[in-house]
Amino acid sequence: MLNNKLSRILLPTIFIVLAYGFWLSPDFKQISAGVAIFLFGMLALEEGFRAFTGGTLEKILKHTTNKLWKSLSFGTIATTIMQSSSLVSVITISFLSAGLIGLSEGLGIVFGANLGTTTGAWLVAGFGLKVNIAAYAMPMLVFGVILIFQSERRLKGIGYILTGLGFLFLGIHYMKEGFEAFRGTIQLAEYAVGGLAGLLLFTLIGVAATVIMQSSHATLVIIITALAAQQITYENALALAIGANIGTTITAILGSFSSNERGKQLAGGHLIFNIVTGLVAIIFIHPFMAGVESISAVVGIAADDYTLKLAVFHTLFNLTGVIIMVPLIGRLVWLLEKLIRVPPPRFAVPKFLNESALAFHDTAIEALRNETLRVYKHARNIIARGLSLSREDMLSELPIEDVINKNNMPIAFDIDAAYEKNIKSLFGAILTFSAKVPGEAQASHEISRIRNANQNIIAALKGVKHMQQNIYEYIDSDNEHIREEYNLLRTRIIRVMRRLEKIRSGIEPDVTVLSLDALKLTLEENATTLNERIEDLIRSRDITADMGISLINDSNYAYDVIRNLIAVNSNLFHAEARAETEAEHMIALDDHEISSMLEEDAK
Amino acid sequence: MKLKKLLKKLDVFLHADEQLQQDKDEALAKVLKKLKKKEMKLQEAIDLETDELERKFLEQELKIVHSQREKGIGLLSEIRGRNSEKDSKGLVVEE
C-alpha cells in the first residue's frame, strides 16, 4: 500500500528530474546510461544465478548454515560471487519464510552478505578503474547472448551471467567516461561540504541514491568513479558509502512486505545491523580514517589512491559492524521476536506459504511440504481425539494395551469444528499456493505427491468422523465382544500411527518410502482376517446384527483411515537426494503386487 | 589426462538428459544397496528372534524387501538395457 503510494509520487519525480538533467548535460546522460546499463547487468546476473537454484540450493544451504560461522561465510561468499547483497537478502528471506533456516542463521547470512558486498568496491577500485574493462565487456556480451538463445537451462544461465557481467563492466565504463567528461564542464567537488554537516548530508544522499537504485553496489560504483574523476571529495565519498550501506536495507524491507513475520524479523535485523554499523562509522569517522591510513600504508596503497582507500574504509567499517553485532545475535533475535510478534490466529494460518517462498522451485516445494506436515500434525491430534484417545498416549512408548485401558471412556470431541479451525484454511492455502508454484515445478512428481498427501489427510479424517459415533457407543459397552472389536480397530490405528512416527523420525533404516510396504501388507492381511472374524461373531450371536453391520462399516472406515495415513507418509517422505526418492517410489510395491504376495502366503 | 577429464565434464554438461538417466540409474543402485543391507539386518534379526509372532512379522518384512529388490533389479536392468541399446545405435557418443 505504502509502497504503491510512494512509487506513484517518486517515479514521475525521478523521470522529470532525469529528463531535465539529460537536457542540461549530455555527460549526465552518459553517467545515467552507465547506471542503467549497470543495473540491467545486475538483473541479468540475478536471472543467471536463478537458473542454478533448482535442486542444489536447498542442499547447499542446509549444509552451510547449521553454524553461525558457516552462515556468515555463506553470506560473504555468495555475495562475493553474485555481487549483489540484495539478491542474497531476498533469497535468505524466502528461505526463512519457507522454514528452511532459522532467524539467527538468516541474520548470519545477512551479516556475511554485508561483508561480501565490500568485495565489489575492491573489484571496481582495484580492477575496474585501472583496466579498460569495456574491452572485456564486448566478448562477454556476444558469448553471453549466444548462450542465452540455447535451450539447455544451465547454458542459458551461464549466458545470463556472462551478459550480466558484460553489462556491469560496460556500465562502469560509461560512468567512468561520463564523470571524466563532466570534469571539463562542471566541478561537482566545488559543492563539497566539510565537517559534521557534510558527513550527515552526504550520508543522507547515499541513502537516497541507494533507495532509488535499490542497489548499494551501483551507488558504490558511482561513488568510486566520481571519486576517481575527482568530482567528489574523499571525505564526502566516505559519507556516501556509509549512506549506501544504510540505504541497501530498503530492498530487504520491500522484499519482506510479501513475506511472513519471520521475513519481516530478518529485514528488521538487517536494518538494525546497517544502522548500528552506519552510526558507529559516523561517530568514529576520524579513528576509522586513521585506521584506513595505517592499513593502506601497510598493504602499500599509495597516499593519493583514494578509490582503494575507500574500499579499505568500506571493508573496515563493515567488518567492525560484524564484530560488534555477531556476539549480540542472540539478543537481536530476542528483540526482533518481541518487536515483530507472530499473532495468535483464530483459524490456523499458513506458517510457511508466502510469496517469497514462491521465488524458487526448492523453497516452494519445501514450504508446501512443511505446511502439509503441519496439517498432518493437526490431523493426528484430531484422529486421536476422534478415537477417544489422548494424543500423548497414542504416540507414547506405553504398551498399546495399556493405552486402550487408560482411554476406555468416550471423549466428546467435535471433529467438524476442529477441521474448520485447524485444517480447512491450511488445506485451502496449500491448494492456492501449489497452483502458483513456478511452471517447471508444477510438472514435478513432488508437487502432485504433496497435493495427494493433503487429500489423503482429509480422507483419513472423514473415515475417523464416520467411526466416531460407534466408538462412543461401543468402547464402554457391556458387550465385551463388540467392545474388544472396537478396541482392536483403535489398536490397529495406534500401531500404524506409531510405526509411521518411527519411520518418519529416522529410527528405522533410511529407505523410508519402501518401509511402508510392510504396513500395507499387514493392513491387507488384517482386513481379510477381520472380515472372517466378524462373520463368526454374528453367526455365534456374540454380537447383534446391528452391531455386526456397524462393525463391518467401521472396519472398512478403519481400513481407509490406515490406508490414507500410509499414503500421506508415502507422499511426504523423501530421501536426501531427489533422484533417490523417485527411485524408492519406482520400487515400492503396488496394490496388485501386495495382493499377489498375500495370495502366495495363503497357498 | 586432465584434458580428457575436462572433455568428459563438458560432455556431461552438454548432455543433461543422459545425465538425468544416469542419475536415475545411480539412485536405483543406491536404494538397492540400502535394501540389501536391510535384508541382511532382517535376516540377522530373524535368526536371533525367539518370539514366534515377532519372527513371523520380521519374515514377512524380509519377504517384502526381497520383492522390492527383485523389482528394483528388474527396473535397473531395464534402464541399463535401454541405454546400451541407445549406445549401439550410436545415439550416445562415449569415449
Chai-1 contact restraints between the chains, C-beta under 6 A:
chainA,res_idxA,chainB,res_idxB,connection_type,confidence,min_distance_angstrom,max_distance_angstrom,comment,restraint_id
A,P509,B,K38,contact,1.0,0.0,6.0,A-B,restraint_1
A,V511,B,K34,contact,1.0,0.0,6.0,A-B,restraint_2
A,L514,B,Q68,contact,1.0,0.0,6.0,A-B,restraint_3
A,D517,B,I64,contact,1.0,0.0,6.0,A-B,restraint_4
A,A518,B,E61,contact,1.0,0.0,6.0,A-B,restraint_5
A,A518,B,I64,contact,1.0,0.0,6.0,A-B,restraint_6
A,A579,B,D23,contact,1.0,0.0,6.0,A-B,restraint_7
A,A579,B,K24,contact,1.0,0.0,6.0,A-B,restraint_8
A,A579,B,A27,contact,1.0,0.0,6.0,A-B,restraint_9
A,E580,B,A27,contact,1.0,0.0,6.0,A-B,restraint_10
A,A583,B,A27,contact,1.0,0.0,6.0,A-B,restraint_11
A,A583,B,L28,contact,1.0,0.0,6.0,A-B,restraint_12
A,A583,B,V31,contact,1.0,0.0,6.0,A-B,restraint_13
A,E584,B,V31,contact,1.0,0.0,6.0,A-B,restraint_14
A,M586,B,L75,contact,1.0,0.0,6.0,A-B,restraint_15
A,I587,B,Q68,contact,1.0,0.0,6.0,A-B,restraint_16
A,I587,B,K71,contact,1.0,0.0,6.0,A-B,restraint_17
A,I587,B,G72,contact,1.0,0.0,6.0,A-B,restraint_18
